[in-house]
Amino acid sequence: MKFPNDENGDVLRRMQESGFDFSKEYVFDYYHIFDSESTAQQFATMLQKHRIHAEVQPNKDSKWDVVVKIMHLPTHNEITEWEIDLEAGAKKFGGLKDGWGVMQE
């Protein structure tokens, strides 16, 4: 499998090298950082209204994380599209994207 030469492509190449199974769907965690609990909660509530699972958690830097959990295939396009859409939503509440992660079962 070939991936674009960008940050997501680099991560996907490392996953491929480690034997990751790209043929099935996984729950991906998309991370966003907010300065206050209230803005983090507003973002999470907006997502929940669209039936997207989002959890608000304090982080070690006295800020707030929103972890968005979405099940999909591990493709570069899918990951990048979710990142772009979620980042746009987070920015409306002063949030910043902070990467993504996935666990192979």
C-alpha angles and dihedrals in degrees: 000000000000124000132192119262098256138098095279091045090053091052092047091050090053090049090051091050090053092054099258113175107237094180099084140051122262136185107257121202115215114194128211130177126217132182095225138034091232095057091044090052092048091055092046091049091051090053093045089055085061091048093253115141112238130170126198115214135169113243133211093258094063090257132106130254127207112200112199115199118204129168115220145125115288098249127142092234094050094048094045094047092051091047092052094046095045093045090053090052094046092051090059087066097038095263131141130211115248104187136269140262141193134191121218110222 
